[in-house]
Amino acid sequence: MGMDRVQLFEDLWIWQQAREYVKEIYSDFKQGDGCRDFGFCDQIQRAGLSIMNNIAEGFERKSDADFARFLDFAKASCGETRSMYYTAEDLGYIGYATAEQRRVRAKKISSAIFSLRSHLKK
């Protein structure tokens, strides 16, 4: 779908992917049951939410410059979650296979954010 046709942030592939990623993060680090490290769980969940929320907020600003700036924030949060999945793996909170799947998804989202940001900066 071209940007000219997108009317809602919900139509953006990157927002849809970020939404799925947030569900995975919450599933991986359920507070109480699956994750007793409240600080870690809270931080990775917030970083994941930041990806999708910054995409949405930037889109709603209705200016390419503002949208690009919020995409920068979303991309940075993608990097934060990717980094945290290494920590989760190192601390035994999650296995390698799942951590790697999440890092791969984060890289794809980050790459798509960068592409959209580049398009907006033209």
N, C-alpha and C positions, 0 to 999 in steps of 0.2 A: 504494500500500500504506500503510495507516494505521500510525502508530507503535505502536498497541496490538498489532498482529500481528507486528511486526518482532522476530525472535528473535536474529538475527545481524547484525553490522555489514555483512557482505557483501550483505545484502538492501537496504541503504539506497541509494537512487538517487544521492545525493551521493557516497557512497564509490565506487560504480561509475564515476561520471563522473570523480572524482579519479584513479582507477586508469587510466582511458583517457588522461587528461591527462598523467600521469607517463610513460606510454609515448610520447606525442608529444614531451614534453620530451627524453627520452633519445634519441629518434630525431633530433630537431633538433640536439642537441648531443652527438654521439658523441665521446667523448674519444679523442684520437689522430687519427682520420680527419677528422672534421668540425669539431672545435673545438680549436685549439691554445692557447687561453687557459684553462689548467687552473682557475684561480681562479674565473673566470666560470662555466664548465661545472659545476664542483663546487657552486657556490652555487645556481644555478638548479635543478639536480637535487635538491639537499637541500631547497630550498624546496618543490618539487613533491611530494617524498616526505612532507614535513611536513603537507601538506594531508590526504592520505589516512590517514597514520598518526595524526594527532590526532583525526580523525573516529573511527577504530577504537578508539583508546585511551580517548577520552571515552565512547564507547558502552559499553565494557567496564567502566567505573567503576560502572555500575548506579545512578547517582544523576543526576537531572535537572540539579542545580546543577553537578556536576562535568562532565557532558556539555556543558552550555552553555559552561562555561569553556574546554573543549578545542575547541569549535566556534569560539570567539573566536580561538584560536591558528590554527586551520585557515583561517579567513577572512583573518587577517593574512598568512598565507603565500600565499594566493591573490593578495593585493595585491602582495606581493613579486615573485611570478613575472610578474605583469602588467607591473609596472614594469621588470623585467629584460628583457622582450621589447621594450620601447622601446629600451633600451640595445643589445640585440642588433641591432636594426634600424639604429640610428644608427651602430653600428660596422661594419655590413656583414656581420655574422655570419649574418644571415637576411634574406630579402626581406620587403617590406611585406605581401604577401598572407598569407603563413604567419604572420607576427607578429600580424597583425590577427585571423586565425582563432583563434589561441591566446588573445589578449586577450578575444575574445568568449566563448570557452569558460570562461575564468577568471571573467568577469563573471557568467555563468550559474551557475557553481558557487558563487560568493560570494553571489549572491542567494538561492540555495537554502539555503545554510548559514545565512544571516541569518533566513530564514523558519522553519527548524527551530529555531534558537536562540530566536526569539520565541515559538514554540509551547511550548518547554520552560520559558520564564520565566513563563508564565501561571499 
